[in-house]
Amino acid sequence: MEYTITTPTQLGQVLEGCRKQQKLTQSGLGAKVGLLQKAISTFETDPSRTNVARLFRLLSALDLELVLRDKRSAPPQHTPTRQRKTEW
């Protein structure tokens, strides 16, 4: 599944959904990347407070990858949030 993410909140929601889909708890994901459960919770609720290295550690642990695409030429994608919010 692909998601278009344009806000930090969307990023946290998508990663939380992927974690749950893989039946991982926050503690379980944290153990895979060497972080406490609280750090995973903070990332899911406010990912704007994290760093890029942590993001890539979480993506790797969830078997996800980051794809960048020129939004001017990309077709609209599914956005998992109820409303599209202001971009970063």
trRosetta pair geometry for C-beta under 8 A, 3 or more apart (Angstrom, degrees):
i j d omega theta_ij theta_ji phi_ij phi_ji
1 78 7.8 -55 -174 61 99 137
2 67 7.7 -42 -135 46 112 137
2 77 5.8 -83 115 -153 106 135
2 78 7.4 124 87 40 70 96
3 10 7.5 -173 153 164 122 109
3 14 5.0 -171 84 -121 166 139
3 77 6.7 143 -160 135 22 125
3 78 6.4 -66 -114 87 61 87
3 79 7.1 92 -165 -120 82 38
3 80 5.6 -24 -133 -18 126 111
4 74 7.9 149 -105 125 124 138
4 76 7.4 -81 -10 -168 159 53
4 77 3.8 138 -30 65 111 116
4 78 7.1 154 13 68 90 39
4 79 5.5 -54 67 -82 96 81
5 10 4.5 179 -141 111 81 118
5 11 5.0 86 -176 -74 142 72
5 14 6.0 -87 -84 -1 124 149
5 79 8.0 140 -87 -131 39 81
6 10 6.3 51 43 28 55 151
6 79 7.6 -29 11 -121 105 124
6 84 6.9 30 51 -162 135 94
6 85 7.3 179 91 67 101 69
6 87 4.5 -71 171 -109 104 83
6 88 6.9 -144 169 -13 56 81
7 10 4.7 100 58 3 82 101
7 11 7.2 -140 98 -6 48 85
7 81 7.9 -17 48 -3 122 159
7 85 4.8 9 -46 75 158 113
7 86 6.9 88 -92 78 119 51
7 87 6.4 -135 -72 -129 73 32
7 88 6.2 166 -118 -59 44 69
8 11 5.4 -53 -153 32 38 116
8 12 6.6 36 153 -17 68 102
8 46 7.1 25 138 -166 128 47
8 47 4.6 -164 -170 69 92 91
8 48 4.0 -31 -116 -53 170 90
8 88 6.5 97 -34 -101 82 98
9 12 5.9 -55 -153 36 33 110
9 13 6.4 30 152 -17 66 108
9 47 7.7 -174 -74 26 23 99
9 81 7.1 63 114 -94 105 149
9 85 6.6 34 48 37 129 153
10 13 5.6 -57 -146 39 33 112
10 14 6.1 31 158 -19 68 107
10 79 7.0 -56 -132 -164 138 91
10 80 6.8 132 -153 56 90 91
10 81 5.4 -92 -101 -26 91 127
10 85 7.4 -168 -37 35 106 109
11 14 6.0 -57 -146 37 27 108
11 15 6.3 20 159 -12 63 110
11 47 4.8 -92 92 59 118 161
11 55 8.0 -30 174 -131 136 118
12 15 6.0 -60 -145 41 27 106
12 16 6.1 30 157 -20 65 109
12 43 6.4 177 -116 140 94 58
12 44 4.5 117 -171 -167 97 37
12 45 6.0 174 -180 -41 153 9
12 46 6.9 25 -69 -27 154 12
12 47 4.5 -164 -61 -24 94 109
13 16 5.7 -55 -146 36 28 112
13 17 6.3 29 155 -19 63 107
13 44 7.6 99 -72 -169 31 80
13 80 6.1 -170 118 101 119 119
13 81 6.2 105 61 -78 164 93
14 17 5.7 -55 -149 36 31 112
14 18 6.4 30 153 -18 65 105
14 80 5.7 136 -85 34 85 147
15 18 5.6 -51 -144 37 34 111
15 19 6.3 40 154 -22 65 103
15 43 7.1 -55 94 131 148 109
15 44 6.3 -135 85 -103 103 79
15 47 7.5 110 22 -79 138 138
15 58 6.2 22 -155 146 138 131
15 59 7.9 -82 -111 -81 113 63
15 62 6.8 -156 -148 -21 81 168
15 64 7.8 -119 -111 21 80 163
16 19 5.7 -53 -149 34 31 114
16 20 6.4 26 155 -14 64 107
16 44 4.4 84 -71 -144 111 122
17 20 5.9 -57 -147 40 30 108
17 21 6.1 35 153 -24 65 107
17 80 6.8 -110 -4 -179 161 158
18 21 5.5 -51 -144 34 31 116
18 22 6.5 21 157 -9 63 107
18 62 5.0 65 129 -176 126 137
18 64 6.3 5 -174 -58 165 134
19 22 6.1 -68 -156 43 28 103
19 24 4.8 -89 -170 70 79 107
19 26 7.3 47 158 -85 152 55
19 29 5.4 -40 -133 -60 121 145
19 40 7.8 117 -117 -176 164 125
19 44 7.8 -72 18 -89 144 129
19 62 6.3 -76 -77 -104 66 122
20 23 7.2 35 -177 -81 39 30
20 24 7.4 -104 -78 51 24 65
22 62 6.6 -161 -5 -140 153 78
24 28 4.4 -142 -161 92 81 123
24 29 4.8 91 145 -55 132 89
24 32 7.8 -37 -146 -9 142 135
24 62 7.9 -123 27 -102 151 84
25 28 4.4 101 47 3 76 102
25 29 7.1 -144 89 -1 41 82
25 37 7.6 -24 136 -121 99 113
26 29 5.9 -54 -147 39 32 107
26 30 6.1 36 153 -22 64 109
26 37 4.5 87 114 -152 106 83
26 40 4.0 172 -162 92 92 133
26 41 5.5 28 -153 -55 158 79
26 44 7.5 -94 -106 -7 115 138
27 30 5.5 -55 -146 38 30 115
27 31 6.3 35 154 -24 64 103
27 37 4.3 -24 -79 -82 72 114
27 40 7.7 -140 -57 29 27 144
28 31 5.7 -50 -150 29 30 112
28 32 6.9 32 151 -21 60 102
29 32 5.7 -54 -157 30 37 114
29 33 6.8 -1 158 9 68 108
29 35 7.9 -20 116 62 77 108
29 40 5.4 115 83 -120 116 147
29 58 7.1 37 170 -136 119 86
29 61 6.0 113 -157 128 80 139
29 62 7.3 6 -131 -66 117 93
30 33 6.5 -80 -150 52 30 87
30 34 7.6 -90 170 83 63 12
30 35 4.3 -105 -146 84 84 76
30 36 5.6 -25 -171 141 146 8
30 37 5.2 -116 -4 -73 154 44
30 39 6.3 120 -120 58 114 100
30 40 4.8 -108 -63 -29 98 123
31 34 7.8 40 -161 -70 25 30
32 61 4.3 120 117 -144 129 124
33 54 7.9 95 154 -152 139 68
33 57 4.4 108 -151 153 125 113
33 58 6.2 -39 -55 -79 167 55
33 60 7.7 124 -98 69 109 99
33 61 4.9 -81 -53 -48 106 145
34 57 7.8 -72 41 -176 93 145
35 39 4.1 -105 177 76 115 139
35 40 6.1 131 107 -47 123 82
35 54 7.5 75 -76 -144 144 107
35 57 7.8 122 -26 114 121 138
36 39 4.9 104 59 -1 74 100
36 40 7.6 -140 101 -1 45 84
37 40 5.7 -56 -156 36 38 111
37 41 6.3 40 149 -20 69 106
38 41 5.5 -53 -148 37 33 115
38 42 6.3 36 153 -21 66 104
39 42 5.7 -50 -146 36 31 112
39 43 6.4 35 153 -21 63 104
39 54 7.9 -117 167 -154 118 137
40 43 5.7 -53 -150 34 32 113
40 44 6.4 28 154 -17 65 107
40 58 7.8 142 -120 -111 84 121
41 44 5.9 -58 -148 37 29 108
41 45 6.3 9 161 -4 66 112
42 45 6.2 -68 -143 47 27 98
42 46 6.1 -46 -178 51 67 92
42 49 6.4 -73 161 77 109 130
42 50 7.6 138 115 -64 99 98
43 46 7.6 -96 -130 68 14 50
43 47 5.3 43 -170 -100 64 76
43 49 7.9 -130 -97 67 49 88
43 50 5.3 36 -112 -56 91 142
43 54 7.0 -142 -99 140 132 124
43 58 6.7 -180 153 -68 161 159
44 47 7.3 32 -92 -56 13 92
46 49 5.0 38 121 2 106 114
47 50 5.5 -46 -162 18 60 117
47 55 7.4 75 -168 -95 115 104
48 88 8.0 167 -104 -131 107 99
50 54 4.7 -110 -178 75 114 134
50 55 6.1 129 115 -52 128 84
51 54 5.2 95 59 9 74 101
51 55 7.2 -132 103 -6 40 90
52 55 5.4 -52 -150 34 37 117
52 56 6.5 33 155 -16 68 104
53 56 6.0 -57 -152 37 31 107
53 57 6.5 34 150 -21 64 104
54 57 5.5 -51 -149 33 35 114
54 58 6.5 32 154 -16 66 104
55 58 5.9 -60 -153 38 30 108
55 59 6.3 30 152 -19 66 107
55 66 7.9 49 139 -63 115 136
56 59 5.4 -48 -140 37 36 114
56 60 6.2 39 158 -21 65 104
56 66 7.6 -69 -100 -10 80 128
57 60 5.9 -56 -150 36 28 112
57 61 6.4 26 154 -17 63 108
58 61 5.7 -55 -145 37 32 111
58 62 6.3 15 159 -5 66 112
59 62 6.1 -71 -148 48 27 100
59 64 4.4 -99 -157 79 77 96
59 65 6.5 102 167 -96 123 24
59 66 6.2 -45 -129 -37 165 90
60 63 7.6 27 -176 -77 32 32
60 64 7.8 -90 -53 50 19 65
69 73 7.9 -121 166 72 91 83
69 74 4.6 79 135 -76 126 138
70 73 4.9 33 95 29 111 100
70 74 6.4 164 82 -27 54 95
71 74 5.4 -56 -127 32 38 115
74 77 7.3 -29 149 -26 116 104
79 84 5.6 24 126 -87 170 92
81 84 7.0 131 75 -85 110 39
81 85 7.1 -33 105 -10 155 100
